[in-house]
Amino acid sequence: MTLPTIVFLDRATIPTHISLPSLPFEHDWVEYDFTQPEQVLERIANADIVITNKVVLDASVLQDAPNVKLIAISATGFNNVDIAYCEQNNIAVTNVQGYATRSVPEHVIAMVFTLRRNLTGYHQDIANGEWQRDKQFCFFTHPIGDVAGSTMMIVGSGALGQATAALARAVGMDVIFAERKGVDLARTGYLPFDLALRMADVISLHCPLNDETKDIIGSRELSMMKSNAILINTGRGGLVNEQALVDALKQGYIAAAGVDVFTQEPADESNPLLANMQLPNLLLTPHVAWGSDSSISKLAEILMDNIAAFVEGREQNRVV
């Protein structure tokens, strides 16, 4: 009997010090640290199971990989996989859910504190000799705001949104959940999107990226926010119009922004955010909000269990 071939296209998205649990069946394992678009077809041509984090698997490559029976996504988002094609061609797709409910909320709150209290600005002032020149025991070159007592608007009420809400409340914030944009009649427990936007001191995005949520925050929305508002995006880059955000920060429409995700990753200097990363009210991190050691270990466990469950006929975290 031929052993199933499992191909991991971007193993380097899981740090090397995090071990992948063993699978309870014999198999051939092939892994690549990274895979470029032009390499995908060759690498999955004979695969039975494909693991991907961000490598795109669309119809153009899947149609020439007839052995593929399962695509195991080592992340929650699945917009890099052609779900419609998989459904039509009996290819199962699994994802990993609920693994970062500590890591992402802590990253969000860390960004809020860093920006509201201008920690980066003060660190840079010391590095530039400001304290030494001032000759006082302290100095105030940037406003310092309190986080407790402020209002956080959360877009997306799934596991990450709910976990972020719990941590925000724990540090003294009031939390409001926004109804879907454009929906006039809000569900119980939600506020209309525009109303929540006007009320919020902090906006945190935790919704999926799709046709309805692309550019959910653009020039219009940024102009409606409080001038002291902080926008945090740990969801997906396409949720925010990046040029509009840079313009809003420069013009003072909002106070600050923390961004962990970008429209193209890795981003380069052509990205408006990277091109303006020197702005004192802009904090950037390279898509690592999800990446605490405990979260990645949990992700690895769920990922491998999804594969084992598929082979054994057990229930998995199925997308299709």
C-alpha positions in Angstrom: 0.0 0.0 0.0 1.3 3.4 -1.0 2.0 5.7 2.0 0.2 9.1 1.9 2.5 12.0 1.0 2.2 15.1 3.1 3.8 18.3 1.9 4.2 21.4 4.1 4.7 24.3 1.9 5.8 26.9 4.4 7.2 25.2 7.5 9.2 28.3 8.5 5.9 29.9 9.5 6.2 27.8 12.6 9.4 28.5 14.6 11.9 25.7 14.6 11.8 25.5 18.4 8.2 24.5 18.2 7.9 20.8 17.5 5.1 19.3 15.4 3.3 16.4 17.1 3.8 13.0 15.5 1.1 11.6 13.3 -0.3 8.2 14.3 0.0 6.7 10.9 2.8 5.9 8.4 3.4 8.6 5.8 6.0 10.3 3.6 6.7 13.8 4.9 8.1 16.6 2.7 8.6 20.1 4.0 9.8 23.4 2.6 10.6 26.5 4.6 9.1 28.7 2.0 7.4 28.2 -1.4 7.2 30.8 -4.1 4.1 30.9 -6.4 6.0 29.4 -9.3 7.1 26.4 -7.2 3.7 25.4 -5.8 2.6 23.1 -8.6 5.8 21.1 -8.8 5.8 20.6 -5.0 2.2 19.5 -4.6 1.9 17.5 -7.9 2.1 14.1 -6.1 0.8 15.2 -2.6 -2.1 13.6 -0.9 -2.2 16.1 1.9 -1.0 19.7 1.6 -0.2 22.0 4.6 -0.2 25.7 4.0 -0.2 28.8 6.1 -0.1 31.6 3.5 0.9 29.9 0.2 -1.9 30.4 -2.3 -3.7 27.3 -3.5 -6.1 28.2 -6.3 -7.7 26.3 -9.1 -4.8 26.9 -11.5 -2.5 24.7 -9.4 -5.0 22.4 -7.8 -6.4 21.2 -11.1 -3.0 19.7 -11.9 -2.6 18.0 -8.5 -5.2 15.2 -8.8 -4.0 13.3 -5.7 -4.7 16.1 -3.2 -7.5 15.0 -0.8 -6.9 17.4 2.1 -5.6 20.9 2.4 -4.7 21.6 6.1 -4.4 25.3 6.7 -2.0 26.1 9.6 -4.0 29.3 10.4 -7.5 30.5 10.9 -7.9 32.5 7.7 -8.6 30.5 4.5 -8.7 33.3 1.9 -5.5 31.8 0.3 -7.4 28.6 -0.7 -9.9 28.4 -3.5 -12.7 27.0 -1.3 -15.2 26.8 -4.2 -12.9 24.7 -6.3 -12.2 22.4 -3.3 -15.9 21.9 -2.6 -16.6 21.1 -6.3 -13.7 18.6 -6.4 -14.1 16.8 -3.1 -11.0 18.3 -1.5 -11.4 18.7 2.2 -10.1 21.9 3.8 -9.4 22.3 7.5 -8.2 25.3 9.5 -7.0 26.0 13.0 -9.4 27.9 15.3 -9.2 29.2 18.8 -5.4 28.8 19.3 -4.5 32.5 19.7 -7.1 33.7 22.2 -4.3 34.7 24.6 -1.7 35.9 22.2 -3.7 38.2 20.0 -5.6 40.0 22.8 -2.3 40.6 24.7 -0.8 42.0 21.5 -3.8 44.3 21.0 -3.7 45.6 24.6 0.1 46.0 24.5 -0.3 48.2 21.4 -3.0 50.2 23.1 -0.8 50.9 26.1 2.2 51.7 24.0 0.4 54.2 21.9 -1.8 55.8 24.5 1.1 56.3 26.9 3.6 57.2 24.1 6.1 54.7 25.3 8.0 54.5 22.0 8.2 58.3 21.8 9.7 58.6 25.3 12.1 55.7 24.6 13.3 57.5 21.5 13.6 60.8 23.3 16.0 59.2 25.8 18.0 57.7 23.0 18.2 61.2 21.4 19.5 62.8 24.6 16.3 64.7 25.5 16.4 63.7 29.2 20.0 64.6 29.5 19.4 68.1 28.0 16.3 68.7 30.1 18.2 68.2 33.4 15.0 67.4 35.3 14.0 64.1 37.0 11.3 63.7 34.3 10.1 65.5 31.2 6.9 65.6 29.2 7.4 65.8 25.4 4.3 63.6 24.6 0.8 63.4 26.1 0.2 60.4 28.3 -3.3 59.0 28.4 -5.1 56.5 30.6 -6.4 53.3 29.1 -8.8 52.5 32.0 -12.1 54.2 31.5 -11.9 54.4 27.7 -14.2 52.7 25.3 -13.1 49.9 22.9 -15.1 49.1 19.8 -14.6 45.6 18.6 -15.4 44.6 15.0 -15.9 40.8 14.9 -17.4 38.9 17.8 -15.7 35.5 17.3 -13.3 33.8 19.6 -10.6 36.5 19.2 -13.0 39.4 19.5 -14.5 38.0 22.6 -11.1 37.2 24.2 -9.9 40.8 23.4 -13.1 42.1 25.0 -12.5 40.1 28.2 -8.9 41.4 28.5 -10.0 45.0 27.7 -12.5 44.8 30.5 -9.9 43.4 32.8 -7.8 46.6 32.4 -10.8 48.8 33.0 -12.1 49.5 29.5 -15.7 49.6 28.4 -16.4 47.4 25.4 -18.9 47.8 22.6 -19.4 45.4 19.7 -20.2 46.9 16.3 -22.9 45.5 14.1 -22.0 44.8 10.5 -21.2 47.9 8.5 -24.3 49.1 6.6 -26.8 47.2 8.7 -29.4 49.6 10.2 -31.1 47.4 12.7 -28.4 46.2 15.2 -28.7 42.8 16.9 -29.1 42.7 20.7 -25.6 43.3 22.2 -24.4 45.3 19.2 -24.4 49.0 18.2 -24.7 50.3 14.7 -21.3 50.5 13.1 -21.2 54.3 12.6 -22.5 55.0 16.1 -19.9 52.7 17.6 -17.2 54.3 15.5 -18.1 57.8 16.9 -18.2 56.5 20.5 -14.9 54.6 20.5 -11.6 55.6 21.9 -10.0 52.4 20.6 -11.1 50.4 17.6 -9.9 46.8 17.3 -10.5 44.7 14.2 -11.1 40.9 14.4 -13.3 40.1 11.4 -12.4 38.0 8.4 -11.4 39.6 5.1 -14.0 39.2 2.4 -15.8 41.4 -0.2 -18.0 42.9 2.5 -15.2 43.8 4.9 -12.5 45.0 2.4 -11.6 48.6 3.3 -14.1 48.5 6.1 -12.0 51.4 7.5 -11.4 54.0 4.9 -11.3 57.8 4.7 -15.0 58.1 5.6 -14.7 56.0 8.7 -11.4 57.6 9.8 -13.0 61.1 9.5 -15.8 60.0 11.8 -13.6 58.8 14.6 -12.7 60.8 17.7 -9.5 62.8 17.3 -8.1 60.8 20.3 -9.0 57.5 18.8 -6.5 54.6 18.3 -7.0 52.1 15.6 -5.6 48.6 16.1 -5.6 46.0 13.2 -4.5 42.5 14.0 -7.1 41.0 11.7 -6.2 41.3 8.0 -4.4 44.0 6.1 -7.2 44.6 3.6 -9.6 45.6 6.3 -8.0 49.0 6.4 -7.2 51.4 3.5 -3.6 51.9 4.2 -3.1 55.2 2.4 -6.2 56.6 4.0 -4.8 55.6 7.4 -1.5 57.3 6.8 -3.3 60.5 5.7 -5.5 60.4 8.8 -2.5 60.1 11.1 -0.7 62.9 9.4 -3.7 65.2 9.4 -4.6 64.4 13.0 -8.0 62.9 12.3 -7.1 60.1 14.8 -4.4 59.9 17.4 -2.6 56.7 16.6 -2.6 53.3 14.9 -1.1 49.9 15.7 -0.9 47.6 12.7 0.2 44.0 12.6 -1.2 42.9 9.2 -0.7 44.4 5.7 -2.3 44.1 2.3 0.8 42.4 1.0 3.1 40.4 3.2 5.9 40.8 3.5 5.4 44.5 3.0 8.0 46.6 1.4 8.8 50.4 1.1 6.0 50.7 -1.5 3.5 50.1 1.2 2.2 53.4 2.6 2.6 52.2 6.2 6.2 51.1 5.8 7.0 54.3 3.8 5.7 56.3 6.7 6.8 54.2 9.6 8.8 57.1 11.1 5.5 58.7 12.2 5.5 58.9 16.0 1.9 57.8 16.2 2.3 54.6 14.1 3.3 51.3 15.6 4.0 48.4 13.2 4.7 44.7 13.9 5.3 42.0 11.3 2.1 39.8 11.6 3.2 38.3 14.9 0.2 39.0 17.1 -0.8 35.4 16.9 2.7 34.1 17.6 3.3 33.5 21.3 5.0 30.2 22.0 2.0 28.8 23.7 -0.3 29.8 20.9 1.9 28.3 18.2 2.3 25.1 20.2 -1.5 24.9 20.4 -1.8 25.6 16.7 0.6 22.8 15.9 -1.4 20.3 18.0 -4.7 21.3 16.3 -3.1 21.2 12.8 -1.7 17.7 13.2 -4.9 16.5 14.9 -6.9 17.8 11.9 -4.8 15.7 9.6 -5.0 12.6 11.8 -8.8 13.0 12.2 -9.2 13.3 8.4 -7.2 10.1 7.8 -9.1 8.3 10.6 -12.5 9.5 9.6 -13.0 11.6 12.8 -14.4 15.1 13.0 -12.1 17.9 12.0 -12.2 21.7 11.9 -13.6 21.6 8.4 -14.0 24.6 6.2 -15.4 22.3 3.5 
